[in-house]
Amino acid sequence: MARSALGAPQVGRLPSGPLDAISDVAGVALGHVTLSEGAVQTGATVLLPAPGDLFLHKLPAGLAVINGFGKSAGLMQVQELGQIESPIALVSTFAVGTASTALIRDAMAQQPELARSLPTLNPLVFECNDGWLNDARALALQEAHVWQALQAARGVGAGRHFEQGAVGAGRGMSCHGLKGGVGSASRRLVWQGRTFTLGALVLANQGRPEALTVAGQCIGPGLQARIARTEAAGPERGSIIIVLATDAPLDARQLQRVARRSAAGLARTGSDYGHGSGDVALAFSSAYRLPQRADEAMPCVTLLHESALDGFFQAAAEATEQAILHALWAAQPVSGRDGHHRHALTTVAPELLSLPPAAWPAVFSDA
């Protein structure tokens, strides 16, 4: 079986882009700030969907709430208008307000007439709860950290190449009882002779330990047999944020349909979106912009036909599954508050780096 650049199995049938990351979509960039000191294990990740002023020239977007156990900000307006008008911040649960304020201050600096002659901003902030490893009550993440992550994304060329795993907002996240975090992947598809890219970014903090499935192999039970558990087994209470980007000309309704298919990729890794799991997917297109000002003409866009969407559904599922695997493969072990520790997948089972998936059941049957 082929391997990705991070050493994870290459899943699916579509080819990846050159970076196998969401930044394979032109104009998309990402920045992190990581806080790691004792009980504080958290951070911020900011995705820049496109260059230029996102408030004055918005992007079409669609939202799918797979399971709505979450505290994110800005989702209601995305559902209503089918647009995004700010960078996208990923943080821990208690930092949603902080990140919203940071995005608002950044927009006000660019637009002095914001909330004057211009409307107010709808900052888009997603969250997962990192409180098992991170002391969430410390409220360690500050506006300046979010701003630094945004500036890192805006750095010339730097935002296309970014770390994955236990970095940024992913620092304190857990996935299937192991170290989770930030993961990304991309897929390319051809429709009527035109090549399009779809990229995925995940903040992976979901899944029951015994349910982890990789490349069709349920390896969770064997992995857990190697780990001294420090918490009781229970229902799925984690969360995952999924952001999909594409350069294809799709409208908000079509993008919502694409976002919904990311759940197929999530399910392939063993998640069943439990009662306490906040699972949210957003898809946007960078193919055209939507003006804020009424005196600017709306774009005349030739959208893809509905029959083209099957390929994007497949790409959404494959890229999401691959991004989750990348989060697991890239993660490093982390210790945090009250002595809590998360093992990294590749340190618990280094065999996964060399053996094909077909050989994994025999390896883990001896655990």
N, C-alpha and C positions, 0 to 999 in steps of 0.2 A: 504494500500500500504506500502511496506517495506521502511525503511529509511536507508540512508547511515550513516557512522560514524559521518559525519558533520551535520546530521539532514535533509539533502535534500532528496526528493523522490528518491528511487532507480529505475532508468529507465532501460528499456530493459529486456532481458530474460537471458542473460549470467551471471554467477556468477562473482563477483569481486574477486581480490586477497586479502590477509589478510590485507594489508594496504590501499587497494582501491586507489592506487597511482602509478605513473609511476615507482617508485622505487620497485614495486613488481617484475619487471624484474631484475634479478640478475646482480649486477655490476653497475646499474644506481644509481646516487646520485645527490643531488641538494643542492645549497647554495644560500643564499640571503644576500644582504646588503640593508638596507632601510634608506633613507634620509628623515627626516620629521621635518622641522623647518620653520614655517611661509609659505612663498610662494614657498618654495622648498619642493615638494612632489614627490619624484622619487626614483630610486634605480636600483639595478642590480640583476639579477638572472642568475646563471650559472649552466648548466646541464652537468654533467660528464657522457658520454654515456657508458663508460667501464673503468676498471682500466688499468694501464700500459701506455705505450707511444703510443698515438693515431696517431702520425705522422709516426712512423716506422711500426705500425701495425694498419691499418685503418679498418673502418667498412663499410659494404655495406649500401647504403642509396638510397632512392628515393624521389623526390621532386614533389609536386603538387602546382602550383600557381593558386589558385581559382580565385582571382582577384589581378592583379599585380600593385596596387597603393601602392608602398612601396619602402623603401630605404635600405633594408637589404644588407649584405655583404656576399659574398662567394657562392651565389646560382648558378651562372653560371657554376662554376667548378663541383658542385654537379650534376647538370643536365648532364654535359658532361661525367664525369667519374663514377658517381654512387657511390661515396665514401665520407666519412667525415674523417677528420684528425685532428680535434681540438675539445676541449670542445665547447659547444653551449651557447653563451651569449644572454640573453634577456635584452634589455634596451629601453630607450626612443629614439625618432628619432634622436635628435641632438647628441646622445652619441654613435652612431655606430662607428665612427672613433676612439673614445677613447677606446671602448671595443675591437676593432680590434687590436689596438696597445698593449693593455694589454695581449691579447692572444698570440700575436707574441713574446712579451718579455718573457712570461712564457715558450713558446716553445724553444726560444733561450737559456734560462737558462738550459733546459734539453738536448738540442742538440747543442753543440758548433759549429758543422759543418753546421748548417742550413744556407742557402744562401751562403755557401762556396762549399764544396764537395757535399752537399745535396741540393735539390731544396728548394724553398721558401715555406712558409706555406700558406694554404688557410684558414684563420680564419672564422668561421661561426658565424655571428651575426644577430639576428633578432630584429626588432623594432616595436613599436606602439607609436603613438603620445599621450603623456600625458599632452599636453599643456593647457588643460582647467583647470586642478587643479594645475599643476606644472608650475613654471616660467622657461620654456625651455630656454629662452635667458640667464639665469644665468649660464648655462653650469656647473651645480654643480657636476655632476658625474665625478669623476677622475679615472685614471688608478688604483690607489690604492684600490678604492672601488670594481672594477671588480675583482682584484686580491684577495681581502678579500672574496668575494663571492665564488671564485674558491677554495680557501683554506677551506672554510666552507664545500663545497661539498666533498673535499678530507679528511675531518676529519673522523677518524675511527668510523664507525657506524652512525655518526651524519647525513650524507647526505641522509640516507634512510628515516629519519623522518624529515619532513620540514613543515613549516607553509604555509597556503594558504590564499588567499584574498588580502588585501591591504598591501602586503609586497613585498620587493625586487622591481623588475621591475613593479610589479602590483600596487605599492603605488598610483600612480596618474591616473590609468586607470579607464575608465567608461564603463559600459555595460548596454545597453538599458535604458540610462538615470539614472541609479543607479550606486552605487559603484561596479566596476568590479575588475579585477586583476588576480592573479595566481590561477589556479585550476588544479586538477589532479584526475585521476581515472584509474582503470584497469579492464580488463575482462579476464577470462580464458575460453579456449575452448579445446575440445578434438577432435583429428583426428587420426583415425586408432589406437586407444588405447594410443596415446601420448598426454599429456597435455601441452599446450602452454599458455603463458601469453602475452597479449598486453596491454601496458600502454599508457596513454595520459597525456600530459602537455599542458595547454593553457595559453596564455596571453590574457585575454578577455577584449576587448576595442571596442566592436562592437554593432550594433543593434539600431534600432529606438525604442523609449520608448513604443509606442503603440503596438509594434509587439511582445513583450516578451511573450514567450510560455513555460510553464513548465508542463512536463508530459502530454502533449497534450491539456492543458488548456491555452487559450490566456488570460493572466491576466494583460497584459500591460495597457489597458485603465483604468481598475479599480485602478491599482497602481498609475497611473499618476493623477487620480482625487484626490488622497490624498496628492500630493506633490505640493507645490507652485513653479511653473516653473520659472526659472531665465534665460531661454534662449528660443529662438523661435524654434518651431518645424521645421524640415527640413529633407532632405534626409539622408540616412545612410552614415556617413563619417568616422566611426571608423575603427578599424582593429582588426584582431585576428591572433595570431601565434599558430599553432598546431604542437606539436612534438609527434610522436608516436614511441614507442620502443617495440621490441618483441624479444623473445629468439628463435623464429622459424627460421630455415634455409631457408631464402628467398633471391633471388638475387635482384639487383637494379631495374630491370624492374618490378618484382612482388611487391617490396616495393613501387614503384611509384603508382601502382594500388591501394595498400592499403591506401596510403596517400590521394589519390583522394577521397576515400569513407568517409574521415572525414567530407567532405562537407555535407553529409547526416545528420550527427549529429548536425552540425552547423545550418542547415536549420530547424531542429526540434525545435530549441529554438527561431525561428522567424527571423533569419537573411536571407536576400536575396542578400548578397554580393553586396551592392550598388556601384555605379560608383567610389566614393571616399573611398571605404573600401579596405584596403590592407589585403588580406586573403591568408595566405601561410601555407602549411602543409609539414612537413618532416617526413619520416618514416625510421628507421634504424633497423638493426638486430645485436644483440650481439652474434649470434650463431657461427660466425667464423671471422677471421681477414685476411686482405689483406696486404701483405708485401710491404714496400716502396722499399727495395733493390732488384735489379734484380737477385742477386745470392741466394735469398731465394725462396724456392719452393712455388708456389701458392697452396692454400688448395684444397684438393679433397673433395668436399662437395656434399652430397646427398640432393638436394633441394626438397622441398615439391611439390607435383603435383599441377597443376593448379586447379584441382577440390577442393583442400583444401582451396582455397582462399575465397570462399563464407563465411566461418566461420570468417576469418580475416576481411572481409569487414563488417560483422555484428559487430564484436568487435570494429573496428575502429569507426563506427558510434555511438555505444552505449557509448564507453569510452569518446569520444569527447563531446557528449551531457552531460554525467555525470560530466565531468570536468568543463564545463561551469557552471552547477548548483552549483558545489562546490565552484567555484570562487565567485558566488553571495551569497551563504549561509555563507561563511567564512568572507566575507568583512565586515569591520567596516566603519561607516561614516567618511568622510575626508573633511576638509576645507582647501583651498589652496589660490592661488594667487587671488588678487582683490576680496576677499570675496566669491569666488566660493565655492560651497558645493555640495557634493554628498551624498545622503541618502543611507543607506544600506537596502537591500531588507527586511531583517528580522526585522528591526526596523520600517519600513514603514508598514509592514504587518506581525505582529507576529503570526497571525492565521496560516500562512503557516507552522509553526513549529509543529502544533498539529492537524490541520484538514486535512482530506484526500483530494486529488485533486478534487474529484467529488463534494466536498462541496464548493470549491472556487468560482464558478460563483455566487452562491447565496450571498456569503459574499461581493464580490466586486460590485454586482449590486446595493448595498445601498451606495456606495462611492459617 
